[in-house]
Amino acid sequence: MLKQAAIEEGQWSEKREFNAGANLAALKAKINEGRDRLAAAKKAALARGEAWGSDVQ
């Protein structure tokens, strides 16, 4: 009923379709980039003899 009233008033628009697979792939790529960047930072810090993780106080 509310939808019909909104349609009659010209205030209703159908939701746009989107490709969830593409959005999910982009999100996974960002997560993987962050994980890889963190792993590289940890490796470099440990190579310099710096504390990492639970060793940091």
Beta strands, then each sheet from edge to edge (+ up, - down):
end
